[in-house]
Amino acid sequence: LELLESLDFLAPSLYVNSTNERHWRDFAAWQINECRRLSAAYGLNLPIIPFIGPQIHPSAGVGLISQVFWSNQFAWLERQKCDGVVAWYSGPERTKALRPYMDIAVRAAAGNA
């Protein structure tokens, strides 16, 4: 409880550990619901702001997910009523390869996902 009371928000890691969108949604739903459960159990009602990234987690492969999958993540998280999203990238691809992904993130932030 002491740890939860010191937080301003909860930030589940929703990196892609499967290129199957349904698997990702199931995993993400579980993570988000667990954050909500913990927050509600202690009467904190903390905002939920998950981390996502366009790359496939190294434990599941390499490379980038499809641009459609990336766009779908933003739309799905909005439907789940998350309080925001942290779009994170730490891979080796250069800016040119990431440009379409950045454009999708910007459109999602503007409410045009």
Contacts in CASP RR format, 6 or more apart in sequence:
PFRMAT RR
TARGET T0000
AUTHOR 0000-0000-0000
METHOD contacts of the structure
MODEL  1
LELLESLDFLAPSLYVNSTNERHWRDFAAWQINECRRLSAAYGLNLPIIP
FIGPQIHPSAGVGLISQVFWSNQFAWLERQKCDGVVAWYSGPERTKALRP
YMDIAVRAAAGNA
1 42 0 8 1.000
4 38 0 8 1.000
4 39 0 8 1.000
4 42 0 8 1.000
4 44 0 8 1.000
4 46 0 8 1.000
5 42 0 8 1.000
5 44 0 8 1.000
7 46 0 8 1.000
8 46 0 8 1.000
8 47 0 8 1.000
9 46 0 8 1.000
9 47 0 8 1.000
9 48 0 8 1.000
9 49 0 8 1.000
9 83 0 8 1.000
10 35 0 8 1.000
10 38 0 8 1.000
10 39 0 8 1.000
10 46 0 8 1.000
10 47 0 8 1.000
10 48 0 8 1.000
10 49 0 8 1.000
11 48 0 8 1.000
11 49 0 8 1.000
11 50 0 8 1.000
11 51 0 8 1.000
11 86 0 8 1.000
12 28 0 8 1.000
12 31 0 8 1.000
12 32 0 8 1.000
12 34 0 8 1.000
12 35 0 8 1.000
12 48 0 8 1.000
12 50 0 8 1.000
12 51 0 8 1.000
13 31 0 8 1.000
13 50 0 8 1.000
13 51 0 8 1.000
14 24 0 8 1.000
14 27 0 8 1.000
14 28 0 8 1.000
14 31 0 8 1.000
14 50 0 8 1.000
14 51 0 8 1.000
14 52 0 8 1.000
14 73 0 8 1.000
14 77 0 8 1.000
15 51 0 8 1.000
15 52 0 8 1.000
15 53 0 8 1.000
15 55 0 8 1.000
15 57 0 8 1.000
16 24 0 8 1.000
16 52 0 8 1.000
16 53 0 8 1.000
16 55 0 8 1.000
16 56 0 8 1.000
16 57 0 8 1.000
16 60 0 8 1.000
16 65 0 8 1.000
16 69 0 8 1.000
17 23 0 8 1.000
17 24 0 8 1.000
17 27 0 8 1.000
17 57 0 8 1.000
17 59 0 8 1.000
17 60 0 8 1.000
18 24 0 8 1.000
18 27 0 8 1.000
18 60 0 8 1.000
19 56 0 8 1.000
19 60 0 8 1.000
19 65 0 8 1.000
19 69 0 8 1.000
21 69 0 8 1.000
21 72 0 8 1.000
24 69 0 8 1.000
24 73 0 8 1.000
25 76 0 8 1.000
28 50 0 8 1.000
28 73 0 8 1.000
28 76 0 8 1.000
28 77 0 8 1.000
28 80 0 8 1.000
29 80 0 8 1.000
31 50 0 8 1.000
32 48 0 8 1.000
32 50 0 8 1.000
32 80 0 8 1.000
32 82 0 8 1.000
35 46 0 8 1.000
35 48 0 8 1.000
36 48 0 8 1.000
39 45 0 8 1.000
39 46 0 8 1.000
39 48 0 8 1.000
47 83 0 8 1.000
47 84 0 8 1.000
48 82 0 8 1.000
48 83 0 8 1.000
48 84 0 8 1.000
49 82 0 8 1.000
49 83 0 8 1.000
49 84 0 8 1.000
49 85 0 8 1.000
49 86 0 8 1.000
50 77 0 8 1.000
50 82 0 8 1.000
50 84 0 8 1.000
50 85 0 8 1.000
50 86 0 8 1.000
51 85 0 8 1.000
51 86 0 8 1.000
51 88 0 8 1.000
52 73 0 8 1.000
52 74 0 8 1.000
52 77 0 8 1.000
52 85 0 8 1.000
52 86 0 8 1.000
52 87 0 8 1.000
52 88 0 8 1.000
53 70 0 8 1.000
53 87 0 8 1.000
53 88 0 8 1.000
53 89 0 8 1.000
54 64 0 8 1.000
54 65 0 8 1.000
54 70 0 8 1.000
54 87 0 8 1.000
54 89 0 8 1.000
54 98 0 8 1.000
54 101 0 8 1.000
55 63 0 8 1.000
55 64 0 8 1.000
55 65 0 8 1.000
55 89 0 8 1.000
55 90 0 8 1.000
55 91 0 8 1.000
55 93 0 8 1.000
56 62 0 8 1.000
56 63 0 8 1.000
56 64 0 8 1.000
56 65 0 8 1.000
63 93 0 8 1.000
64 70 0 8 1.000
64 93 0 8 1.000
64 97 0 8 1.000
64 98 0 8 1.000
64 101 0 8 1.000
67 100 0 8 1.000
67 101 0 8 1.000
67 104 0 8 1.000
70 101 0 8 1.000
70 104 0 8 1.000
70 105 0 8 1.000
71 104 0 8 1.000
71 108 0 8 1.000
71 113 0 8 1.000
74 85 0 8 1.000
74 104 0 8 1.000
74 105 0 8 1.000
74 108 0 8 1.000
74 113 0 8 1.000
75 108 0 8 1.000
75 113 0 8 1.000
77 84 0 8 1.000
77 85 0 8 1.000
78 108 0 8 1.000
78 111 0 8 1.000
78 113 0 8 1.000
85 108 0 8 1.000
87 105 0 8 1.000
89 98 0 8 1.000
89 101 0 8 1.000
104 113 0 8 1.000
107 113 0 8 1.000
END
